Amino acid sequence: HHGCRSYDVFLRQRLLPRCSKAHYLFLAISLGCLVRQRESPTLQTRINRLTPLPENVLSLSAARRAWNGVRVDITEFHCTGRVTHHLCYETETRLSVLLEEVGSHCEPRLREDQPCPIGYIPRHMHFAPAGMDMWGYSADTRFVKDATLSFDLAVLGERLAIELDANAITTPRLRFSDDRIWTLVGLLADAVNDPDPS
């Protein structure tokens, strides 16, 4: 595990000065030597929560894998038409990343009937602190795939030996983009469905 320690040092000393503390948190989680853990049977996926399916959602599939300090949920929606639904996971601090969309653009909303105040950005993502409800909306969608990373901040702070910025982890961010984070989350999404447990 010398590689894990040296990589953590590299993250703290080289990447932290170049990006915000919030971005550092996500990069460290994604690139660090994460230890897979047993997932809790009490944590519900969107399949459990979005029953019956929202209007115009034809089918919904979900996959999950948990590591030490982070849980990754991959959800795929097949739809026809206008869709509005609760994004779930509101009890957790989370980063949601739009991986694929077919049809009209998706948007994150703070309220079901209130459009996102930030214009469309390709490969967008949003960050929401625990306790905040979020909604998803599309005027005419066919397929959507997203990834939600839910963070155990206490575990992450201890493992990375850093004090997490209170402002960074309690301030929501709607529709921002970062190609590095998007690519890393895509790799984690691939790992969720990889039968190799390593």
Backbone hydrogen bonds in HBPLUS format (Angstrom, degrees):
<---DONOR---> <-ACCEPTOR-->    atom                        ^
c    i                          cat <-CA-CA->   ^        H-A-AA   ^      H-
h    n   atom  resd res      DA  || num        DHA   H-A  angle D-A-AA Bond
n    s   type  num  typ     dist DA aas  dist angle  dist       angle   num
A0005-ARG N   A0001-HIS O   3.32 MM   4  6.72 161.7  2.36 150.3 152.9     1
A0006-SER N   A0002-HIS O   2.93 MM   4  6.15 169.2  1.94 155.7 159.0     2
A0007-TYR N   A0003-GLY O   2.92 MM   4  5.94 150.5  2.00 142.7 151.0     3
A0008-ASP N   A0004-CYS O   2.96 MM   4  6.19 156.6  2.01 149.0 155.1     4
A0009-VAL N   A0005-ARG O   3.03 MM   4  6.32 155.1  2.09 149.2 155.7     5
A0010-PHE N   A0006-SER O   2.97 MM   4  6.21 156.5  2.02 143.5 150.0     6
A0011-LEU N   A0007-TYR O   2.89 MM   4  6.19 156.5  1.94 151.4 157.5     7
A0012-ARG N   A0008-ASP O   2.98 MM   4  6.24 161.8  2.01 150.1 154.3     8
A0013-GLN N   A0009-VAL O   2.88 MM   4  5.99 168.4  1.89 157.9 161.1     9
A0014-ARG N   A0010-PHE O   2.84 MM   4  5.47 159.5  1.88 145.9 151.9    10
A0015-LEU N   A0011-LEU O   3.24 MM   4  5.05 131.7  2.48 111.5 124.9    11
A0016-LEU N   A0011-LEU O   3.19 MM   5  6.48 142.5  2.34 160.4 171.4    12
A0018-ARG N   A0015-LEU O   2.97 MM   3  5.36 142.8  2.11 112.0 123.3    13
A0019-CYS N   A0016-LEU O   3.42 MM   3  5.67 159.4  2.46 109.0 114.2    14
A0024-TYR N   A0020-SER O   2.87 MM   4  6.15 156.1  1.93 149.8 157.3    15
A0025-LEU N   A0021-LYS O   2.98 MM   4  6.21 153.8  2.05 144.8 150.6    16
A0026-PHE N   A0022-ALA O   3.27 MM   4  6.66 159.8  2.32 149.9 153.2    17
A0027-LEU N   A0023-HIS O   2.89 MM   4  6.13 164.6  1.92 157.2 161.9    18
A0028-ALA N   A0024-TYR O   2.80 MM   4  5.89 163.4  1.83 154.8 159.3    19
A0029-ILE N   A0025-LEU O   3.04 MM   4  6.21 157.7  2.09 146.4 152.5    20
A0030-SER N   A0026-PHE O   2.98 MM   4  6.11 163.3  2.00 148.4 153.0    21
A0031-LEU N   A0027-LEU O   2.86 MM   4  5.89 161.3  1.89 153.3 157.9    22
A0032-GLY N   A0028-ALA O   2.89 MM   4  5.36 143.9  2.02 136.8 144.5    23
A0034-LEU N   A0032-GLY O   3.01 MM   2  5.65 119.2  2.39 110.3  93.7    24
A0068-ASN N   A0035-VAL O   2.54 MM  33  5.08 121.5  1.87 131.5 150.7    25
A0037-GLN N   A0066-ALA O   3.07 MM  29  5.72 165.0  2.09 126.9 130.4    26
A0043-LEU N   A0040-SER O   3.32 MM   3  5.82 166.7  2.33 115.5 118.9    27
A0048-ASN N   A0045-THR O   3.12 MM   3  5.47 126.2  2.42 103.8 115.5    28
A0049-ARG N   A0045-THR O   3.23 MM   4  6.60 156.2  2.29 144.6 151.5    29
A0050-LEU N   A0046-ARG O   2.68 MM   4  5.56 171.1  1.69 155.8 158.4    30
A0057-VAL N   A0054-PRO O   3.09 MM   3  5.62 158.4  2.14 138.5 137.5    31
A0080-THR N   A0056-ASN O   2.91 MM  24  5.30 148.8  2.00 152.2 159.6    32
A0058-LEU N   A0078-HIS O   2.69 MM  20  5.48 140.3  1.84 143.3 156.4    33
A0059-SER N   A0078-HIS O   3.25 MM  19  5.25 155.1  2.32 138.3 140.6    34
A0078-HIS N   A0059-SER O   3.05 MM  19  5.25 169.8  2.06 146.5 147.3    35
A0061-SER N   A0076-GLU O   3.02 MM  15  5.28 159.3  2.06 148.4 154.6    36
A0076-GLU N   A0061-SER O   2.90 MM  15  5.28 161.3  1.94 149.1 154.0    37
A0063-ALA N   A0074-ILE O   2.88 MM  11  5.20 148.9  1.97 146.3 155.6    38
A0074-ILE N   A0063-ALA O   2.83 MM  11  5.20 167.8  1.85 154.5 158.8    39
A0065-ARG N   A0072-VAL O   3.09 MM   7  5.53 151.9  2.17 149.3 157.8    40
A0072-VAL N   A0065-ARG O   2.93 MM   7  5.53 179.2  1.93 163.9 164.2    41
A0067-TRP N   A0070-VAL O   2.79 MM   3  5.33 173.6  1.80 177.3 178.4    42
A0070-VAL N   A0067-TRP O   3.34 MM   3  5.33 159.7  2.38 108.1 114.1    43
A0152-ASP N   A0069-GLY O   2.91 MM  83  4.78 171.2  1.92 133.0 133.5    44
A0071-ARG N   A0150-SER O   2.91 MM  79  5.17 154.0  1.98 145.9 154.2    45
A0150-SER N   A0071-ARG O   2.88 MM  79  5.17 162.7  1.91 152.6 156.9    46
A0073-ASP N   A0148-THR O   2.93 MM  75  5.14 162.4  1.97 144.6 150.4    47
A0148-THR N   A0073-ASP O   2.83 MM  75  5.14 157.3  1.88 147.5 155.3    48
A0075-THR N   A0146-ASP O   3.01 MM  71  5.57 163.5  2.03 156.2 161.6    49
A0146-ASP N   A0075-THR O   3.00 MM  71  5.57 157.9  2.05 155.5 162.3    50
A0077-PHE N   A0144-VAL O   2.77 MM  67  5.10 162.7  1.79 154.8 160.7    51
A0144-VAL N   A0077-PHE O   2.98 MM  67  5.10 151.5  2.06 142.0 148.0    52
A0079-CYS N   A0142-ARG O   2.81 MM  63  4.56 170.2  1.82 124.5 127.9    53
A0141-THR N   A0081-GLY O   2.97 MM  60  5.45 156.9  2.02 136.2 128.8    54
A0083-VAL N   A0138-SER O   2.92 MM  55  5.41 163.0  1.95 156.7 162.3    55
A0138-SER N   A0083-VAL O   2.96 MM  55  5.41 145.3  2.09 153.5 159.2    56
A0085-HIS N   A0136-GLY O   3.04 MM  51  5.45 156.6  2.10 147.9 153.3    57
A0136-GLY N   A0085-HIS O   2.82 MM  51  5.45 167.8  1.84 166.0 170.2    58
A0087-LEU N   A0134-MET O   2.89 MM  47  5.53 175.7  1.89 144.4 143.2    59
A0092-GLU N   A0089-TYR O   3.10 MM   3  5.70 165.2  2.12 122.2 125.0    60
A0131-GLY N   A0090-GLU O   2.66 MM  41  5.46 158.1  1.71 161.0 169.1    61
A0151-PHE N   A0093-THR O   2.88 MM  58  5.67 167.8  1.89 166.7 170.7    62
A0094-ARG N   A0128-ALA O   2.98 MM  34  5.61 168.5  2.00 164.0 166.5    63
A0128-ALA N   A0094-ARG O   2.98 MM  34  5.61 167.9  2.00 164.3 168.0    64
A0095-LEU N   A0149-LEU O   2.86 MM  54  5.12 150.7  1.95 141.7 150.9    65
A0149-LEU N   A0095-LEU O   2.77 MM  54  5.12 167.5  1.79 155.9 157.2    66
A0096-SER N   A0126-HIS O   2.87 MM  30  5.42 168.6  1.89 166.8 169.0    67
A0126-HIS N   A0096-SER O   2.90 MM  30  5.42 153.5  1.97 150.7 159.4    68
A0097-VAL N   A0147-ALA O   2.77 MM  50  5.20 163.0  1.79 156.5 162.5    69
A0147-ALA N   A0097-VAL O   2.91 MM  50  5.20 157.6  1.96 147.1 154.5    70
A0098-LEU N   A0124-HIS O   3.10 MM  26  5.90 170.5  2.11 163.8 166.8    71
A0099-LEU N   A0145-LYS O   2.86 MM  46  5.48 146.7  1.97 145.3 154.7    72
A0100-GLU N   A0145-LYS O   3.09 MM  45  4.96 156.9  2.15 140.2 140.0    73
A0145-LYS N   A0100-GLU O   2.98 MM  45  4.96 162.3  2.01 136.3 135.6    74
A0102-VAL N   A0143-PHE O   2.78 MM  41  4.97 149.4  1.88 152.2 152.4    75
A0142-ARG N   A0102-VAL O   2.75 MM  40  5.39 164.2  1.78 160.7 155.3    76
A0143-PHE N   A0102-VAL O   3.23 MM  41  4.97 159.5  2.28 132.8 134.1    77
A0104-SER N   A0140-ASP O   2.74 MM  36  5.18 175.9  1.74 139.9 140.6    78
A0107-GLU N   A0137-TYR O   2.87 MM  30  5.34 140.3  2.03 150.4 161.0    79
A0137-TYR N   A0107-GLU O   3.01 MM  30  5.34 142.3  2.15 148.1 158.7    80
A0109-ARG N   A0135-TRP O   2.71 MM  26  4.82 151.1  1.79 145.0 147.1    81
A0135-TRP N   A0109-ARG O   2.76 MM  26  4.82 157.2  1.81 145.6 149.7    82
A0114-GLN N   A0111-ARG O   3.22 MM   3  5.24 171.7  2.23 111.4 113.3    83
A0125-MET N   A0176-PHE O   2.89 MM  51  5.58 142.4  2.03 154.7 166.9    84
A0176-PHE N   A0125-MET O   3.02 MM  51  5.58 162.9  2.05 155.7 159.8    85
A0127-PHE N   A0173-ARG O   2.88 MM  46  5.02 153.1  1.95 140.7 149.6    86
A0173-ARG N   A0127-PHE O   2.90 MM  46  5.02 160.3  1.94 139.7 143.7    87
A0132-MET N   A0129-PRO O   3.31 MM   3  6.03 147.0  2.43 142.9 142.0    88
A0156-LEU N   A0152-ASP O   3.04 MM   4  6.29 164.8  2.06 156.9 161.8    89
A0157-GLY N   A0153-LEU O   2.88 MM   4  5.91 164.0  1.90 147.3 151.8    90
A0158-GLU N   A0154-ALA O   3.15 MM   4  6.28 158.0  2.20 143.5 149.1    91
A0159-ARG N   A0155-VAL O   2.93 MM   4  6.09 164.2  1.96 151.1 155.9    92
A0160-LEU N   A0156-LEU O   2.91 MM   4  5.95 164.9  1.93 154.0 157.6    93
A0161-ALA N   A0157-GLY O   3.02 MM   4  5.76 114.1  2.47 128.4 142.3    94
A0162-ILE N   A0157-GLY O   3.21 MM   5  5.36 151.1  2.30 143.0 150.5    95
A0161-ALA N   A0158-GLU O   3.31 MM   3  5.05 145.8  2.43  92.4 102.1    96
A0169-ILE N   A0165-ASP O   3.17 MM   4  6.46 151.8  2.26 154.6 161.7    97
A0182-TRP N   A0178-ASP O   2.91 MM   4  6.13 169.3  1.92 161.7 165.4    98
A0183-THR N   A0179-ASP O   2.97 MM   4  6.06 160.9  2.01 145.1 149.7    99
A0184-LEU N   A0180-ARG O   3.04 MM   4  6.25 161.9  2.07 149.2 154.2   100
A0185-VAL N   A0181-ILE O   2.84 MM   4  6.03 162.0  1.87 158.6 163.3   101
A0186-GLY N   A0182-TRP O   2.98 MM   4  6.16 148.0  2.08 141.3 150.5   102
A0187-LEU N   A0183-THR O   3.08 MM   4  6.46 145.8  2.20 143.4 152.0   103
A0188-LEU N   A0184-LEU O   3.01 MM   4  6.38 154.5  2.07 147.0 154.0   104
A0189-ALA N   A0185-VAL O   2.81 MM   4  6.06 150.5  1.90 147.4 156.0   105
A0190-ASP N   A0186-GLY O   3.04 MM   4  6.34 149.9  2.13 142.6 149.8   106
A0191-ALA N   A0187-LEU O   3.05 MM   4  6.35 149.1  2.15 142.1 150.8   107
A0192-VAL N   A0188-LEU O   3.02 MM   4  6.34 138.9  2.19 144.8 155.5   108
A0194-ASP N   A0191-ALA O   3.17 MM   3  4.88 157.6  2.22  97.4 104.2   109
